[in-house]
Amino acid sequence: MVGEPVLEVAGLSGGYGSIQVLFGIDLTVGHGETVALCGPNGVGKSTLVRMLAGLNRPSAGRISLQGNDITTVPGPKRVRLGMSTVIGQQAFGTLSVRDNLRMHAYPNGRHEEKAHTAVDGALAVFPRLAARADQPASTLSGGERQMLVLAKTLIQRPALLVIDEFSLGLAPVVVGGLLELVRRLAAVGVATLVIEQSVNVAMSIADRLLFMEHGSIIATHTPSELRADPDLARRLVLGGHAA
């Protein structure tokens, strides 16, 4: 990693009320780097995403975005500071694809020409969305809805992109197209944190893979290390430290 990380998480702990879910999470994501956070359901991945997005307040630790401490900063301001978070496939179902995208052009202000340019640029990246630009978002397939939420992030021009459950429920051919988009974003310097259950998907896109167990990060490996030792990845995914 060169220079200051885009995202730095240090000693992050917390959960829901009296139930602690995260225990001292440390991680960084650099400029143009893609980091995958892996692990089975229930280990705290989505709780971490909610804390990064400002939806949950940690009980301890610090979150920094481009050198700024955002631990207590409200979620909407984190977007303005350069963080874009994709959680699920949320969209305004009754609005057209184009209008959904226009809703996310607000960082460009209310300047109509800039908004049109941003929306047209996002649609150019996704020809399937462009062909459905005037259809209600409720008519899109699961893969197309995932494209729509990623297209929204293009409009916001984030420094950091956080994607929860990247490939969940999507056909392999759709996942392949989305992976290519993330690679293109990394090529222009966007830092990306991907929460992913499939280690194969994570290895195909990430520079580093972090493995979680019981609310803690237990291991960090590169794709080449995991390919050289398939049993290592299997043990980590099943919830066990490598010997």
Salt bridges, closest charged atoms under 4 A:
GLU33 OE2 - ARG208 NE 2.73
GLU112 OE1 - ARG102 NH2 3.02
GLU112 OE1 - HIS116 NE2 3.81
ASP120 OD1 - ARG98 NH1 3.55
ASP134 OD1 - ARG98 NE 3.76
GLU144 OE2 - ARG128 NH2 3.37
GLU144 OE2 - ARG132 NE 2.92
GLU180 OE1 - ARG183 NH1 3.54
GLU213 OE2 - HIS214 NE2 3.72
GLU213 OE1 - HIS241 ND1 3.99
GLU225 OE1 - HIS221 ND1 3.14
ASP231 OD1 - ARG234 NH1 2.33
